[in-house]
Amino acid sequence: MSVVAGTFLDMGTHTDAHIVWDWNGTLFHDVDAVIGATNAAFAELGLEPVTLERYRELYCVPVPKFYERLMGRLPTEAEWELMDGTFHRHYTEHRLRCGLAAGVVELLTGWAGAGRSQSILSMYGHEDLVPLVREFGIETHFVRVDGRTGPSGGSKAEHMVRHLGALAGVDPARTVVIGDAADDALAARHAGARAVLYTGGSHGRASLEAAGAGVPVVDTLQEAVAEAERLASAA
């Protein structure tokens, strides 16, 4: 199946509820790979390794701000390029031991089987994301899969606007973004959509709850889909 501008499957016009899934830390359970790659990047500058708990407490986007929280200052351009390159090199190695989050296939199948649409928007590089989604055999569940095509380290907000704008017949008001980072909620709000945040990835519950009372925070993807259905039905 070919991919043109991120689209896997033309399923026509959709007027029902739509989910935009995040990939890393949400559908793809890669938190161990992220921690390993982050600590490899930190080692390049002589920084102490970070635990999963500390990572979830401090992580934010844009990523240089996360490094600032740990270093006490923003990294220089040369430091950022070194750390970013190191992170992606080590992440590519570590991700081979990662898989889909528990229950993902059943959730995707159930949502699509109910006649609803879904897509993926990730800040992971598009050229790496597409074959990885295909590798897991889940590509036919999505009307569109978009990864990052520009520099790494930014926010999802503008990407979300473009992503939803490319989906024929999908109403942002009946769209729910499911992700593991506070930035997913900010991106959803920027595009006129709603969000549900999941604690199984990069952020701890306290960080996610700071997104506001209107953004449910859940501990399982099953709960996330149930909340997405509720939010979309209320729109």
C-alpha positions in Angstrom: 0.0 0.0 0.0 1.5 3.3 -1.0 1.6 6.4 1.2 0.9 9.8 -0.4 1.2 12.9 1.8 0.7 10.7 4.9 -2.5 9.1 3.7 -2.8 5.3 4.0 -6.4 4.8 3.1 -9.1 6.9 1.5 -12.3 6.0 3.5 -14.4 8.9 2.1 -16.0 11.7 4.1 -16.4 11.2 7.8 -19.0 13.0 9.9 -18.8 10.8 13.1 -16.3 11.0 16.0 -12.6 11.0 15.1 -9.6 10.1 17.2 -6.1 11.5 16.5 -3.7 9.2 18.1 -0.3 10.1 19.3 2.4 7.5 18.6 5.4 7.5 20.9 4.3 6.7 24.5 0.7 6.2 23.5 0.1 3.6 20.8 3.8 2.6 20.8 5.0 1.7 24.3 8.6 3.0 24.0 9.2 4.7 27.3 12.2 2.4 28.1 13.8 3.3 24.8 13.2 7.0 25.4 14.8 6.9 28.9 17.8 4.9 27.5 18.3 7.4 24.6 17.8 10.4 26.9 20.5 9.2 29.2 22.8 8.5 26.3 22.3 12.1 25.2 22.8 13.4 28.8 26.1 11.5 29.0 27.5 13.4 26.1 27.4 16.5 28.3 28.4 14.8 31.5 24.9 15.0 33.0 23.7 12.5 35.5 21.2 9.9 34.2 17.5 10.6 34.8 15.0 8.1 36.2 11.6 7.4 34.7 10.0 9.2 37.6 12.2 12.3 37.2 11.7 12.3 33.5 7.9 12.2 33.8 8.1 15.0 36.4 10.1 17.4 34.2 9.5 16.5 30.6 8.0 19.2 28.4 8.1 20.5 24.9 9.8 22.1 23.1 12.5 19.6 24.2 15.2 22.2 24.7 13.1 23.5 27.6 13.2 20.1 29.1 16.9 20.1 28.9 16.9 23.6 30.5 15.0 22.2 33.5 17.7 19.6 34.0 20.8 21.8 33.2 19.7 25.0 34.7 20.1 26.7 31.3 19.1 26.2 27.7 21.6 24.1 25.8 23.7 25.9 23.2 23.0 25.2 19.6 26.0 22.9 19.4 24.9 21.1 22.6 21.4 20.7 21.3 22.6 19.2 18.0 24.9 16.8 19.8 22.2 15.7 22.2 19.5 15.5 19.6 21.7 13.4 17.3 22.7 11.1 20.1 19.1 10.7 21.3 17.8 9.6 17.9 20.7 7.3 17.2 20.3 5.4 20.5 16.5 5.5 20.3 16.6 3.8 16.9 18.6 0.9 18.6 16.4 0.7 21.7 13.0 0.9 20.0 13.6 -2.6 18.4 12.8 -4.1 21.8 9.5 -2.1 22.1 6.0 -2.9 21.0 2.4 -1.7 20.9 0.7 -0.8 24.2 -1.5 -3.4 25.7 -4.9 -3.8 23.9 -4.1 -1.4 21.1 -5.1 -3.7 18.2 -8.5 -4.5 19.8 -9.1 -0.8 20.5 -8.3 0.3 16.9 -10.4 -2.5 15.5 -13.3 -1.7 17.7 -13.3 2.0 16.9 -13.0 1.4 13.1 -15.6 -1.4 13.3 -18.1 1.1 14.8 -17.8 3.2 11.6 -15.6 5.9 13.1 -12.3 7.2 11.7 -8.9 7.6 13.3 -5.5 8.9 12.4 -2.0 9.3 13.8 -0.1 12.5 14.3 3.4 12.2 15.7 6.4 14.3 16.2 8.5 11.2 15.3 10.1 11.5 11.9 7.6 10.7 9.1 10.0 8.5 7.2 10.6 6.4 10.3 7.0 6.4 11.5 5.3 5.1 8.4 7.3 1.8 8.0 7.0 1.2 11.8 3.2 1.5 11.7 3.2 -0.9 8.7 5.5 -3.3 10.5 2.8 -3.8 13.2 0.1 -4.4 10.6 -2.2 -1.7 11.9 -2.0 0.8 9.0 -5.5 0.0 7.5 -7.1 1.3 10.7 -6.0 4.9 9.9 -7.3 7.4 7.3 -4.0 9.3 7.7 -0.6 8.9 9.3 1.6 12.0 9.7 5.0 12.2 11.3 7.3 15.2 11.7 8.8 16.5 8.5 10.7 19.5 9.9 13.3 19.9 12.6 12.8 18.0 15.9 12.1 19.6 19.2 9.1 21.7 18.5 5.4 21.8 19.5 2.5 19.8 17.9 0.1 22.7 17.6 0.6 23.8 14.0 1.1 20.2 12.9 -2.3 19.4 14.4 -4.0 22.2 12.4 -2.5 21.0 9.2 -3.3 17.3 10.0 -7.0 18.0 10.7 -7.2 20.3 7.7 -6.1 17.4 5.5 -8.9 15.1 6.7 -11.9 15.4 4.5 -15.2 15.7 6.4 -13.6 15.4 9.9 -15.0 18.0 12.2 -12.5 19.3 14.8 -15.3 19.8 17.3 -16.0 16.0 17.1 -12.3 15.1 17.2 -10.5 13.9 20.3 -6.7 13.7 20.5 -5.3 10.9 22.7 -1.7 11.4 23.8 0.7 11.1 26.7 1.9 14.6 26.9 0.5 18.0 27.9 1.4 19.3 24.5 -1.2 17.0 23.0 -3.9 18.9 24.9 -2.4 22.2 23.8 -2.3 21.1 20.2 -5.9 19.8 20.4 -7.1 23.1 21.8 -5.2 25.1 19.2 -7.0 23.1 16.4 -10.5 23.3 18.0 -10.5 19.7 19.2 -10.7 18.0 22.6 -8.1 15.8 24.3 -7.7 12.8 26.6 -4.3 12.3 28.3 -2.8 8.9 29.2 -0.3 8.4 32.0 1.5 5.4 30.5 4.0 7.5 28.5 6.2 10.6 29.0 4.3 12.6 31.7 3.2 11.8 35.2 -0.3 12.4 36.3 0.4 15.6 38.1 1.9 17.1 34.9 -1.0 16.0 32.8 -3.6 17.3 35.2 -2.1 20.7 34.8 -3.6 20.8 31.3 -6.9 21.7 32.9 -10.2 20.4 34.3 -11.7 19.9 30.8 -9.0 17.4 29.9 -9.5 13.9 31.3 -6.5 12.0 32.5 -6.6 8.2 32.4 -4.4 5.3 33.2 -5.3 3.0 30.4 -6.0 3.4 26.7 -9.3 1.6 27.1 -10.4 4.4 29.4 -9.0 6.9 26.9 -11.2 5.6 24.1 -14.3 5.6 26.4 -13.6 9.2 27.3 -13.0 10.1 23.6 -16.4 8.6 22.7 -18.1 10.6 25.5 -16.4 13.9 24.6 -17.2 13.5 20.9 -20.8 12.6 21.5 -21.3 15.7 23.7 -20.0 18.0 21.0 
